[in-house]
């Protein structure tokens, strides 16, 4: 498991630029140095649904598997398609965690896009659905989760964000990022940590408030 509690990921010049997905020339930002502190595991409420536990465990587990970052368009199977587990982008962290909880976002996003094509963004010039990439774009995931009425208010109060929440950020104009709030807490300030892939593999870091939050969702 890679941990960084310093919020150092904000140093990246790029990140999950999903407007760029499909261009193999895009390169990932350089890796950050590893940090040593170990987090505390915070217990979930007794009433937490089993899917939430599966979702969080699956998200956290990726930090020891996904060591790379690659935004290139890749042909994958449908449904339940995925790029190699050792690589991917920020959205793949979310997709893989949902899949372990029994929800295939590749299939769900595709079917919702067919039902409501006009509701989804077209910033990358999309003229039709593409099961290889649609669910791997941050804006599409945000649209899908909003359409499922899973959206919550965006605030600057950490108390409003709970383990299992999906959070989306704007790193800079045209560059969105997405991750999952875990039930791991930093030793130094007890903040819940985010699991995400911003360019150097899936990592668990104290970055909830590092960028402008543009989406907040609670599915389970």
FENNORZI-V872598 format. One record per pair of residues at least 4 apart in sequence whose C-alpha atoms are under 7 Angstrom apart, sorted by the first residue. I is the first residue (numbers start at 1). J is the second residue. D is the distance in whole Angstrom. If there is no record, write none. Layout:
# FENNORZI-V872598
I:J:D / I:J:D
This chain:
# FENNORZI-V872598
1:63:5 / 1:64:5 / 2:34:7 / 2:63:6 / 2:203:5 / 2:204:6 / 3:34:7 / 3:35:6 / 3:36:7 / 3:203:6 / 3:204:5 / 3:205:6 / 4:34:7 / 4:35:5 / 4:204:6 / 4:205:5 / 4:206:7 / 5:186:7 / 5:205:5 / 5:206:5 / 6:206:7 / 7:205:6 / 7:206:5 / 7:207:5 / 7:210:7 / 10:210:7 / 12:29:6 / 13:29:7 / 14:29:6 / 15:177:7 / 15:198:5 / 15:199:5 / 16:89:6 / 16:90:6 / 16:175:7 / 16:176:6 / 16:177:5 / 16:198:6 / 17:175:5 / 17:176:6 / 18:137:5 / 18:138:6 / 18:175:7 / 18:176:7 / 19:124:6 / 19:174:7 / 21:71:5 / 21:72:5 / 21:73:6 / 22:71:7 / 22:72:5 / 22:73:4 / 23:72:5 / 23:73:7 / 24:71:7 / 24:72:4 / 24:73:7 / 26:71:7 / 28:69:6 / 28:70:7 / 28:199:5 / 28:200:7 / 29:199:5 / 29:200:7 / 30:200:7 / 31:200:5 / 39:184:6 / 39:185:5 / 39:186:5 / 39:187:6 / 40:184:5 / 40:185:5 / 40:186:6 / 40:187:6 / 41:183:6 / 41:184:5 / 41:185:6 / 42:183:5 / 42:184:6 / 42:185:7 / 44:48:6 / 48:52:7 / 50:54:6 / 51:55:6 / 51:101:5 / 51:220:7 / 52:56:6 / 52:164:6 / 52:220:6 / 53:57:6 / 54:58:6 / 54:100:6 / 54:101:5 / 55:59:6 / 55:97:5 / 55:98:6 / 55:100:6 / 55:101:5 / 56:60:6 / 56:164:6 / 56:182:6 / 57:61:6 / 58:62:7 / 58:97:5 / 58:100:6 / 59:93:6 / 59:97:5 / 59:195:7 / 60:195:6 / 62:66:6 / 62:202:6 / 63:202:5 / 63:203:5 / 63:204:7 / 65:85:7 / 65:86:6 / 66:85:6 / 66:86:4 / 66:87:5 / 66:201:5 / 66:202:5 / 67:86:5 / 67:87:6 / 67:200:7 / 67:201:4 / 67:202:6 / 68:86:6 / 68:87:4 / 68:88:7 / 68:200:5 / 68:201:4 / 69:87:5 / 69:88:5 / 69:89:6 / 69:199:5 / 69:200:6 / 69:201:6 / 70:87:6 / 70:88:5 / 70:89:6 / 71:88:7 / 71:89:6 / 73:133:7 / 74:132:7 / 75:132:5 / 76:81:5 / 76:82:6 / 76:83:7 / 76:132:6 / 77:81:4 / 78:131:7 / 79:106:7 / 79:107:6 / 80:104:6 / 80:106:7 / 83:88:7 / 87:201:7 / 88:92:6 / 89:197:6 / 90:177:6 / 90:178:6 / 90:179:7 / 90:196:6 / 90:197:5 / 90:198:6 / 91:95:6 / 91:136:5 / 91:137:7 / 91:138:6 / 91:178:6 / 92:96:6 / 92:136:6 / 93:97:6 / 93:179:7 / 93:196:6 / 94:98:6 / 94:179:6 / 94:180:7 / 95:99:6 / 95:105:6 / 96:100:6 / 97:101:7 / 98:102:7 / 98:103:5 / 98:104:7 / 99:103:5 / 99:104:5 / 104:108:6 / 105:109:6 / 105:135:6 / 106:110:6 / 106:131:7 / 106:135:5 / 107:111:6 / 108:112:6 / 109:113:6 / 109:135:6 / 109:144:6 / 110:114:6 / 110:129:7 / 110:131:6 / 111:115:6 / 112:116:6 / 113:117:5 / 113:120:7 / 120:140:6 / 120:143:6 / 121:139:7 / 121:140:7 / 122:126:5 / 129:134:7 / 130:134:6 / 133:137:7 / 134:140:7 / 135:140:6 / 135:141:6 / 137:141:6 / 138:142:6 / 138:176:6 / 138:177:7 / 138:178:7 / 139:143:6 / 140:144:6 / 141:145:6 / 142:146:6 / 142:215:7 / 143:147:6 / 144:148:6 / 145:149:7 / 145:150:5 / 145:151:7 / 145:217:7 / 146:150:6 / 146:151:5 / 150:217:5 / 150:218:5 / 150:219:6 / 151:216:6 / 151:217:4 / 151:218:7 / 152:216:5 / 152:217:5 / 152:218:7 / 153:216:6 / 154:213:7 / 154:214:7 / 154:215:6 / 154:216:6 / 161:165:7 / 162:181:7 / 163:181:5 / 163:182:5 / 163:183:5 / 164:180:6 / 164:181:5 / 164:182:6 / 164:218:7 / 165:180:6 / 165:181:5 / 165:216:7 / 165:217:6 / 165:218:5 / 166:179:6 / 166:180:5 / 166:181:6 / 166:216:6 / 166:217:5 / 166:218:6 / 167:178:6 / 167:179:6 / 167:180:6 / 167:215:6 / 167:216:5 / 167:217:6 / 168:177:6 / 168:178:4 / 168:179:7 / 168:213:6 / 168:214:6 / 168:215:5 / 168:216:6 / 169:176:6 / 169:177:5 / 169:178:6 / 169:211:6 / 169:212:5 / 169:213:4 / 169:214:5 / 169:215:7 / 170:175:6 / 170:176:5 / 170:177:6 / 170:211:7 / 170:212:5 / 170:213:6 / 170:214:6 / 171:175:6 / 171:176:6 / 171:177:7 / 171:211:6 / 171:212:7 / 178:196:7 / 179:194:6 / 179:195:6 / 179:196:5 / 180:194:6 / 180:195:5 / 180:196:7 / 181:192:7 / 181:193:6 / 181:194:5 / 181:195:6 / 182:192:6 / 182:193:6 / 182:194:6 / 182:195:7 / 183:192:6 / 184:192:6 / 184:193:6 / 185:190:5 / 185:191:5 / 185:192:4 / 185:193:6 / 186:190:5 / 186:191:5 / 186:192:7 / 186:193:7 / 191:206:7 / 192:206:7 / 193:204:6 / 193:205:5 / 193:206:5 / 193:207:7 / 194:204:5 / 194:205:5 / 194:206:6 / 194:207:6 / 194:208:6 / 195:202:7 / 195:203:6 / 195:204:4 / 195:205:7 / 196:202:5 / 196:203:6 / 196:204:7 / 197:201:5 / 197:202:4 / 197:203:6
